[in-house]
Amino acid sequence: MDIRAHVSMVFHLDKCIGCHTCSVACKNIWTDRKGTEYMWWNNVETKPGTGYPTLWEDQEKYKGGWEKGKDGRIHLRLHNRPGGLANIFYNPALPNMDDYYEPWTYDYENLFNAPEGDDQPTARAVSMVTGKPMDNIEAGPNWDDDLGGSPIYARNDLNLDELTEDEREQLNEVERVVFFYLPRICNHCLNPGCVAACPAGAIYKRGEDGIVLLSQEKCRAWRMCISGCPYKKTYFNWSSGKSEKCILCYPRLESGQPPACFHSCVGRIRYLGVLLYDADQIEAAASVPDEELVAAQRAIIQDPFDPEIIAAAKKNKISDAMITAAQNSPVYKFVKTWQIALPLHPDFRTMPMLYYVPPMLPVLAKTKDGTYDVEGLDKENFPAMLSSLEKARMPIKYMASLFSAGNVQVVEEVYRKLIAVRIFKRAQKVKDYQQAEVDAALASGKTNAEEVEAIFRLTSLPTYEERFVVPPLGREMAVEAWENPLDRKREAGFGVRNKIAKRKF
């Protein structure tokens, strides 16, 4: 047993309003330099949609993440070691500028200082890469937003492939148009493909908190990390010739503050805390069949109250304060205790440590003769439309493709628990459900009144300290280790790569 600590996150999608405040906060702090114009370490996508970069989920094209081989073990999709060396000067799986967008600004000088004339001066779009005027702007980091749920982009979403033709066509009907927002940052995975793909060893996981960082000194611009990351959260700075990525605002974490995108979130959808996990189980958990991936990842996460786990953690030099933070972690509650937060695309087998609570799904309603007719539901029990799982406009199979590697049962269990919370609280506040209906909902969600109340409070009424349980990362120790290279080498855990990324592939 090799117990380690990991700073992890939960995003509650039911509360995201798509305001992009998180993206702008990150942009202002980390990516305002030349060469980073197109980098959005935090971006908010509209689903169904193609995402950013375009079709990033298509690993047949980009070769990101891991795949299970015939030998039962996982291997990088991108290449093996000989193949990586053979193609080190040629990487065909890289996104190009069209997959992102050509960043632009406007010729404000002409707009403000144009001489007096009969025509209205304009601010023409100018490329921030070439400096030349652009005739057409055809893409952007949140290009799907204005067309959310529409056939133009939504029909190209790879997660719709599992739906039948009828289900796909129904989503394009006007009364069925539906979308939700999906904020994304680096997942700081347990089994990161970017770390394993880098020939220079420039990417590593910090031993004390699991944050994945990229050394600018070691980076040699091979860009294998960009292809190796299935979430496309590593970017290449075309000006400096180095790759860059989200660092989870570790300088803020070391001073006791949550990351900027967390702190600025208007919808308060973001939670941060510590998880204890068993590093010895990573390879085995990443090698199970698709339908078992979520359960295997949950099993890696250990109970921070278990005396045996606490003893193993202390053996690995995890401090009492870090263990206490793990015991108070909101992430542990969402992921392990209540099991309502799921990883994004566990089928990539990187074991992401950013989890999502799926959004509640609206129910189909059609207008006939000026009145609402809720298909398949009892009109006398109209509130049921707020909690119907079977009649949701967004098919469960779509959510399963996103969050459970296609395992519909896992997603249904999450939704039934969320529905139980909704019915329980409506019965309290609106009083439109009878006790028998509440009991049936609790039984369906395999939960109880106490758990439902706890889920509601952490979802709707959490304090700042409950949402962000930032662990003490021992900044002064890290600074001392950095200042003295000899001490740094002796420090077990600081700046070392996770052993799962060291193994031969």
Order of alpha helices (4+ residues) and beta strands (2+ residues): beta-alpha-beta-alpha-beta-beta-alpha-beta-alpha-beta-alpha-alpha-beta-alpha-beta-beta-alpha-beta-beta-alpha-alpha-beta-alpha-alpha-beta-alpha-alpha-beta-beta-beta-beta-alpha-alpha-alpha-alpha-alpha-alpha-alpha-alpha
